[in-house]
């Protein structure tokens, strides 16, 4: 099955590379703000130590 898929993709390698690049860029772009928001939210819940 994998060999069949690879043979089919060989002719469309530029298209497959563009799709992979788009998926990785989108995933990174959506994950970074979510991780940042989570970190900022956790920092807001912490209370500074009283001295």
C-alpha positions in Angstrom: 0.0 0.0 0.0 2.8 2.5 0.9 4.6 1.7 -2.3 1.5 2.5 -4.3 1.1 5.8 -2.5 4.7 6.7 -3.1 4.5 5.9 -6.8 1.5 8.0 -7.1 3.1 10.9 -5.2 6.3 10.8 -7.3 4.6 12.7 -10.2 3.1 15.2 -7.8 6.1 15.8 -5.5 5.9 19.6 -5.7 2.3 19.5 -4.8 2.9 17.1 -1.9 5.7 19.3 -0.6 3.5 22.4 -0.8 0.7 20.6 1.1 3.1 19.4 3.8 4.6 22.8 4.1 1.2 24.4 4.5 0.1 21.9 7.1 3.2 22.4 9.2 3.0 26.2 9.0 -0.6 26.2 10.0 -0.1 23.8 12.8 2.8 25.9 14.2 0.8 29.1 13.7 -2.1 27.8 15.7 -0.2 26.0 18.4 2.1 28.9 19.3 -0.6 31.3 20.5 -2.5 28.6 22.3 0.7 27.6 24.2 1.4 31.3 24.9 -2.2 31.8 26.2 -1.9 28.8 28.5 1.4 30.0 29.9 0.1 33.5 30.5 -3.0 32.2 32.1 -1.0 30.0 34.5 1.3 32.9 35.4 -1.7 35.0 36.2 -2.9 32.4 38.7 0.4 32.4 40.7 0.5 34.7 43.7 3.7 36.5 44.5 5.3 35.4 47.8 5.0 37.9 50.6 8.2 38.9 52.2 
